[in-house]
Amino acid sequence: MNAIKYAAVDSWIVAKRDLIHWLREPVRVFANLAYPIISVLIFGLVFGSAMNVFGGGDYIEFLLPGMFGQTIAFGVGTTMMMVSMDADRGVTDRFRASPMSQTGVVAGRSIADLVNSSLELLVLALCGLVMGWAFHDGLLNALVAFALFLWLRFALVWIGIYLGLLVKPEAAQASWMFLFPLTMFANTFVSPELMPGWLRVVSEWNPLSSTVAAARELFGNPGVGGDSWAAQHSLLLAVLWPAVFVAIFWPLSVLKYRDLSR
């Protein structure tokens, strides 16, 4: 019980430290919050009139869950960069030399990321409501949908932490060129049914697609459906994919932190 207590306290200390650093960089805060809003305006207003939703429906309502998913996925790059910079600057070594819980140090980063993600989702949802997006199946289902996005973010954070401990900051900054196609080869902006055959399979089994499809169903937004097993069981996969990521990368991150040598 004492070990759990100390891990929880150390996690909060590290999370608070990361949140304080985040607040002291207003330009980065503004950029993180402005990007999804600008993306919604571009895709919704500029491209929206030319986009079709398989099965019919308003494109703005189809788009917003996809934008929630892309925003969540892009957080992996930020996590990688911050963790890698801390390790490169010796901050991580100072943590390791202190009488702190090894699990608590890496868990604190995930807590800070979840707080940031919650704010990003809130700002994006408010922007969507202004543009005409709405959830139609009740507040409880909407909250469950947002919980699924945060569950995915929690899982992806551990991937980001592990990779951030492996690579230098320069390599972490290059992660965006891999994250962008990951979020595009999904059901975020276009229905998989409108994609070529091989790309449709990739899109339907993309973990991000499962969360976005489950959220659309919970929101009551268009774009739900498909005849593949993955499309018909999106809610189940939205729970299982992140669970698999957490089960793999949480222990890997803790082990890598223990063995870190730079």
C-alpha positions as CSV (number, residue, x, y, z in Angstrom):
1,M,0.0,0.0,0.0
2,N,2.9,2.4,0.8
3,A,4.4,1.7,-2.7
4,I,1.1,2.6,-4.3
5,K,0.7,5.7,-2.2
6,Y,4.2,6.9,-3.1
7,A,3.7,6.1,-6.8
8,A,0.5,8.2,-6.8
9,V,2.1,11.1,-5.0
10,D,5.1,11.1,-7.3
11,S,2.9,10.8,-10.4
12,W,1.0,13.9,-9.3
13,I,4.3,15.8,-8.6
14,V,5.6,15.0,-12.1
15,A,2.2,15.8,-13.7
16,K,2.0,19.2,-11.9
17,R,5.6,20.0,-13.1
18,D,4.6,19.2,-16.7
19,L,1.4,21.3,-16.4
20,I,3.3,24.3,-15.0
21,H,5.8,24.1,-17.9
22,W,2.8,23.9,-20.3
23,L,1.2,27.0,-18.9
24,R,4.5,29.0,-19.1
25,E,4.6,28.5,-22.8
26,P,1.5,30.4,-24.0
27,V,2.6,30.3,-27.6
28,R,2.7,26.5,-27.6
29,V,-0.6,26.4,-25.8
30,F,-2.2,28.7,-28.4
31,A,-0.8,26.6,-31.2
32,N,-2.0,23.3,-29.8
33,L,-5.5,24.8,-29.3
34,A,-5.6,26.7,-32.6
35,Y,-4.6,23.9,-34.9
36,P,-7.7,21.7,-34.6
37,I,-9.9,24.8,-34.9
38,I,-8.2,25.9,-38.1
39,S,-8.4,22.3,-39.4
40,V,-12.2,22.2,-38.8
41,L,-12.6,25.5,-40.6
42,I,-10.5,24.3,-43.6
43,F,-12.0,20.8,-43.9
44,G,-15.5,21.8,-42.9
45,L,-15.9,25.1,-44.8
46,V,-13.4,24.8,-47.7
47,F,-13.7,21.1,-48.6
48,G,-17.0,20.3,-46.9
49,S,-19.1,21.2,-49.9
50,A,-17.2,18.7,-52.1
51,M,-17.2,15.8,-49.6
52,N,-19.7,13.0,-49.5
53,V,-20.7,10.9,-46.6
54,F,-21.4,7.3,-47.4
55,G,-25.1,6.7,-46.6
56,G,-25.8,10.4,-46.5
57,G,-25.7,13.0,-43.8
58,D,-24.1,16.3,-43.0
59,Y,-20.3,16.4,-43.5
60,I,-19.7,18.7,-40.5
61,E,-21.3,16.1,-38.2
62,F,-19.2,13.4,-39.9
63,L,-16.1,15.4,-39.6
64,L,-16.0,16.4,-35.9
65,P,-15.5,12.9,-34.5
66,G,-12.7,12.5,-37.0
67,M,-11.1,15.7,-35.9
68,F,-11.4,14.6,-32.2
69,G,-9.5,11.5,-33.2
70,Q,-6.8,13.2,-35.2
71,T,-6.2,15.7,-32.3
72,I,-5.9,12.8,-29.9
73,A,-3.5,10.9,-32.2
74,F,-1.2,13.9,-32.8
75,G,-0.6,14.1,-29.1
76,V,1.8,11.1,-29.4
77,G,4.3,13.4,-31.2
78,T,4.2,16.0,-28.4
79,T,4.7,13.3,-25.8
80,M,7.7,11.8,-27.7
81,M,9.3,15.2,-28.1
82,M,8.9,16.3,-24.4
83,V,10.0,13.0,-23.0
84,S,13.0,12.9,-25.4
85,M,14.0,16.5,-24.5
86,D,13.8,15.7,-20.8
87,A,16.1,12.7,-21.2
88,D,18.5,14.6,-23.5
89,R,18.8,17.5,-21.0
90,G,19.5,15.3,-18.1
91,V,16.1,16.0,-16.4
92,T,15.2,12.3,-16.5
93,D,18.6,11.4,-14.9
94,R,17.9,13.7,-12.0
95,F,14.5,12.0,-11.5
96,R,16.2,8.6,-11.6
97,A,18.8,9.7,-9.0
98,S,16.0,10.9,-6.7
99,P,14.1,8.7,-4.2
100,M,11.0,8.7,-6.5
101,S,8.8,5.9,-7.7
102,Q,10.0,4.7,-11.2
103,T,6.4,4.1,-12.2
104,G,5.3,7.4,-10.9
105,V,7.7,9.4,-13.0
106,V,6.4,8.1,-16.3
107,A,2.8,7.9,-15.1
108,G,2.9,11.6,-14.2
109,R,3.5,12.4,-17.9
110,S,0.4,10.5,-18.9
111,I,-1.7,12.4,-16.3
112,A,-0.5,15.8,-17.7
113,D,-1.3,14.7,-21.2
114,L,-4.8,13.7,-20.3
115,V,-5.4,17.1,-18.8
116,N,-4.1,18.8,-21.9
117,S,-6.2,16.5,-24.1
118,S,-9.4,17.2,-22.2
119,L,-8.9,20.9,-22.8
120,E,-8.2,20.4,-26.5
121,L,-11.3,18.2,-26.9
122,L,-13.4,20.8,-25.0
123,V,-12.2,23.7,-27.2
124,L,-12.8,21.6,-30.4
125,A,-16.2,20.5,-29.3
126,L,-17.3,24.2,-28.7
127,C,-16.0,25.1,-32.1
128,G,-17.9,22.3,-33.6
129,L,-21.1,23.3,-31.9
130,V,-20.8,26.8,-33.3
131,M,-20.3,25.4,-36.8
132,G,-23.4,23.1,-36.6
133,W,-22.1,19.9,-35.1
134,A,-24.4,18.2,-32.5
135,F,-24.7,15.0,-30.5
136,H,-28.2,13.5,-30.8
137,D,-28.3,10.5,-28.5
138,G,-28.1,12.2,-25.1
139,L,-25.4,13.7,-22.9
140,L,-24.4,10.4,-21.3
141,N,-23.6,8.8,-24.6
142,A,-21.6,11.9,-25.6
143,L,-19.6,11.6,-22.4
144,V,-18.9,8.0,-23.1
145,A,-17.7,8.9,-26.5
146,F,-15.3,11.5,-25.1
147,A,-14.1,9.0,-22.5
148,L,-13.2,6.6,-25.4
149,F,-11.1,9.4,-27.0
150,L,-9.3,9.9,-23.7
151,W,-8.8,6.2,-23.2
152,L,-7.2,6.0,-26.7
153,R,-5.0,9.1,-25.8
154,F,-4.0,7.4,-22.5
155,A,-2.8,4.3,-24.5
156,L,-1.0,6.4,-27.1
157,V,0.7,8.4,-24.5
158,W,2.5,5.2,-23.3
159,I,3.7,4.6,-26.9
160,G,5.0,8.2,-27.0
161,I,6.7,7.8,-23.7
162,Y,8.5,4.6,-24.7
163,L,9.6,6.0,-28.1
164,G,10.6,9.2,-26.5
165,L,13.0,7.3,-24.2
166,L,14.4,5.6,-27.3
167,V,15.1,8.4,-29.6
168,K,16.8,11.8,-29.6
169,P,14.7,15.1,-29.8
170,E,15.6,15.5,-33.5
171,A,14.1,12.1,-34.3
172,A,11.1,12.8,-32.1
173,Q,10.3,15.9,-34.1
174,A,10.2,13.8,-37.3
175,S,7.4,11.7,-35.9
176,W,4.8,14.0,-37.5
177,M,5.5,12.5,-40.9
178,F,4.3,9.1,-39.6
179,L,1.4,10.4,-37.6
180,F,-0.2,12.3,-40.4
181,P,-0.7,9.3,-42.7
182,L,-1.9,7.3,-39.7
183,T,-4.7,9.8,-39.2
184,M,-5.5,10.0,-42.9
185,F,-5.6,6.3,-43.6
186,A,-8.6,6.0,-41.3
187,N,-12.3,7.0,-41.3
188,T,-11.5,10.5,-40.0
189,F,-12.2,12.5,-43.1
190,V,-13.6,10.1,-45.7
191,S,-15.8,7.0,-45.3
192,P,-13.8,3.8,-45.8
193,E,-16.5,2.6,-48.3
194,L,-15.4,5.3,-50.7
195,M,-11.7,4.2,-50.6
196,P,-9.9,1.7,-52.9
197,G,-10.2,-1.9,-51.7
198,W,-6.8,-2.4,-50.0
199,L,-7.0,1.1,-48.3
200,R,-10.5,0.4,-47.1
201,V,-9.2,-2.7,-45.2
202,V,-6.3,-0.7,-43.7
203,S,-8.7,2.1,-42.7
204,E,-11.3,-0.2,-41.1
205,W,-8.7,-1.9,-39.0
206,N,-6.9,1.2,-38.0
207,P,-7.3,1.6,-34.2
208,L,-8.1,5.2,-34.6
209,S,-11.0,4.3,-36.9
210,S,-12.5,2.1,-34.2
211,T,-12.6,4.9,-31.7
212,V,-13.9,7.4,-34.3
213,A,-16.6,5.0,-35.5
214,A,-17.7,4.2,-32.0
215,A,-17.9,7.9,-31.2
216,R,-20.0,8.6,-34.2
217,E,-22.4,5.9,-33.1
218,L,-22.6,7.3,-29.6
219,F,-23.0,10.9,-30.8
220,G,-25.7,9.9,-33.3
221,N,-23.6,11.3,-36.2
222,P,-23.6,10.0,-39.8
223,G,-20.9,7.6,-41.1
224,V,-21.8,4.6,-39.0
225,G,-21.9,1.3,-40.7
226,G,-20.0,-1.0,-43.0
227,D,-20.1,-4.8,-43.6
228,S,-16.7,-5.7,-42.2
229,W,-16.3,-7.3,-38.7
230,A,-14.2,-4.3,-37.6
231,A,-16.9,-1.8,-38.7
232,Q,-19.7,-3.8,-37.0
233,H,-17.8,-4.1,-33.7
234,S,-16.2,-0.7,-33.5
235,L,-17.2,-0.1,-29.8
236,L,-15.6,-3.3,-28.7
237,L,-12.4,-2.5,-30.7
238,A,-12.4,1.0,-29.3
239,V,-12.0,-0.5,-25.8
240,L,-9.7,-3.4,-26.8
241,W,-7.1,-1.6,-29.0
242,P,-6.1,0.9,-26.3
243,A,-6.0,-1.9,-23.7
244,V,-3.6,-3.9,-25.8
245,F,-1.4,-0.8,-26.2
246,V,-1.4,-0.1,-22.5
247,A,-0.6,-3.7,-21.6
248,I,2.4,-3.6,-24.0
249,F,3.9,-0.2,-23.7
250,W,3.3,0.7,-20.0
251,P,5.7,-2.0,-18.7
252,L,8.1,-1.4,-21.6
253,S,8.2,2.3,-20.7
254,V,8.9,1.6,-17.0
255,L,11.6,-1.0,-17.9
256,K,13.2,1.4,-20.4
257,Y,13.1,4.2,-17.8
258,R,14.9,1.9,-15.3
259,D,17.6,0.9,-17.8
260,L,18.0,4.3,-19.4
261,S,21.5,5.2,-20.3
262,R,22.4,8.3,-22.2
